[in-house]
Amino acid sequence: MADKKADLAGPGIGDYAQLEKTLPQDYTSLLSPKETQLATYAAKDYIEENMCKELNLIRVTVPLIVDVESGVNDMLDRDGSRTPIQFHISNDRDKNPIDAQVVQAATKWKRMALKQFGMETGEGLLTDMRAIRKDYWLDHDHSAYVDQWDWELAITKEQRNLKFLKEVVQKLWKVLKGAEKHVQELFPQLKTDKYPDLPDELTFIHAEDILDKYTDLPRKQRETEIAKELGAMFIYGIGWVLKDGYPHEMRAADYDDWVTETTSEDGREMHGLNGDILVWNPVTKRRHELTSMGIRVTAETLKKQLELSGQLEMLKLPYHQAIINNEIPLSIGGGIGQSRTFMLLLKKAHIGEVSATVWPKILKEMCKKKNIHVIE
């Protein structure tokens, strides 16, 4: 059980000796560095255009830094293991200073922005978000620099259900599959029997059902096994404590709704209106997370989740007050990892092949030996 507890928050494989064994032994990129850049931006343009069409979104600006007092920065989890970079802006000789944080994700900001940009029900926004997550362990698909399509859609009270959640997920999957086809038309070498394409259909499965299949395995190992079996899936109900006494994964208490009661197709009581799209990556032969998303908390579920998490003191922050006082729209939203998606669509072994950031010397040397071109 200790392994299960350690696996609840924080990404990464474990250590670099293990990573060296995990990275492919016979890897050759299907695209040159120049072709990779062309394909990356072809995929980026396709996904942004079609996400806007499918979900009725418009592209908006998004902050890189936020005021600490706003409470809108994303804490990512509930155990305090991933904290934002914070700095002091002295401004006006410290007469009107600001304590700022670098964004970790724009999850909360987006919901506030629905009101700021005057979004009506059924309208939403799409951001080209950049963030820093300094506490990540840097491996083949996690970097300290994060780029995401953070999106948010205003919804009605009646749409706060699993049926609507699944409908939105299906639209996102349609966009991702379309992007795969688009880049393969531009670069035919990406279509290869060595690395099969994504499945046409996405399987929906509750976290409790995965636990039932792999009772003794920690979360990441459960996800790896089920991803290998299904190819692509949406795991929902993430954050609520499962029957083994642990949540599938720790989730922040103040954006996704993981307490609302739901009912499975066979009539079992479940919880949670959120989830992740995970796929099997044929290049790395591992689980590969593309997006985390969900229907957002109401005043009632926010209070309940903060109480369960021992964080009721957060209710005094402006963002939380806006929810309590029903000042911002009900919504659904998520973040799709851009470099994660490019890595998958372009059949890459390492996220550094599509994203320019910092890497430790040990990892750069490891990649060089394995014929993996990491951008510097």
Protein Blocks (a to p, Z undefined) as FASTA:
>chain_A
ZZmmmmmgocdjkiamlmmmmpcfkbccfbdfklmmmmmmmmmmmmmmmmmmmnopaddd
ddfbdcfklopacehianopaccdddddfegnhlagcdddddfbfklmmmmmmmmnopae
hiacddddddddfkbccdfkbcfbdcdddddddddfklmcfklmmmmmmmmmmmmmmmmm
mmmmmmmmlpcfklccddfbdcdddfklmmmmmmmbcfklmmmmmmmmnopacdehihia
cfkopafbdcdfklccckbccddfkopacedjddddddddfklopacdfbdcdddddfkl
mmmmmmmnopmmmmmpmklmmmmnopaccdddddddfklmmmmmnopabfklmcccdddf
klmmmmmmnopacdZZ
